[in-house]
């Protein structure tokens, strides 16, 4: 169940990151950085969960 929620959150993060990267408004730079951090932390969380399950 936790992995399902994590994958869903990661998918949302990816969609938001893709949307932000297609935007050319420079004022969204801070938001892009925040999304990158969220994406990275999502990957770390998923890797930790997968390693625990093995």
N, C-alpha and C positions, 0 to 999 in steps of 0.2 A: 504493500500500500504506500509506504513511504517513497519507494522508487517511482511509483506511478506519479505521485505529486511532484517529485523532483523533475521527472522528465517533462511533465506538463509545464512547470515553471521555466525549465530550460527552453522549451519550444516558444513560450511567450517572450522570453528574453531575446531569443534569436530573431523572432518576428519584429520586435521593437528595434533591435540593433539594425536589422536590414532596412527598416523604414527610415531610421535616423540617418543611415549612411547614404540613402538616396536623396535626402534633403540637403540642400546646399546653403542653408542658413547658418552662418558662422556663430550666431548667438547660441546655437544648440550644442556647441562644443563641450560645455560642462555636462550637459545631459548625456552626450555620447560617452564621455569619460565614466560617468556613473553607471551607464548601461554596460560598458566594458568590464567594470569591476564586478557588477552583478553577474554577468555572464561567466567571468572567471571563477567567482565563488561558487556558482552553480555547478561548473565542471568539477571543482575540487570536492564539493559535497557528494556528487554522483560517484566519483572515483572512490571516495572513502566508503560509501555504502556498498559499492560493488566488491571492494576488497574485504569488507566485513562478512559478506554473504558467502565468500569462498572458503 
